[in-house]
């Protein structure tokens, strides 16, 4: 996959959207062009079994390929300049959950070669059936 195909798809979707006025389309297109060659790291987090991996597949399709992973349960996928981190979520085991929290904290603390945060965006996937946020994260 070419490194810019994700941004090209985004540009195509923006230009063909009937929900965005022409000025906003132009502004978004310019910003996408500026970001085209820059890496984008997205971390997906949330409770176990809420559909993080399914959300990733729905957003990016088969474009992402698994990257080399460590012995942890964290999955990392790549497509050109796009890296997606898929965290497994808490499973109720105190030790597992504590280790996972430490891994997420370490990942969010990492910096790139220029001193910028490694992770650009965190997407929290929640169970829509839960009536409040506290229940969904338990």
Secondary structure as UniProt FT lines:
FT   TURN            3..4
FT   HELIX           5..15
FT   HELIX           22..35
FT   TURN            36..37
FT   STRAND          40..45
FT   TURN            48..49
FT   HELIX           52..60
FT   HELIX           61..63
FT   STRAND          65..66
FT   STRAND          75..79
FT   TURN            80..81
FT   STRAND          82..86
FT   HELIX           94..109
FT   TURN            113..114
FT   STRAND          121..124
FT   TURN            128..129
FT   HELIX           133..136
//
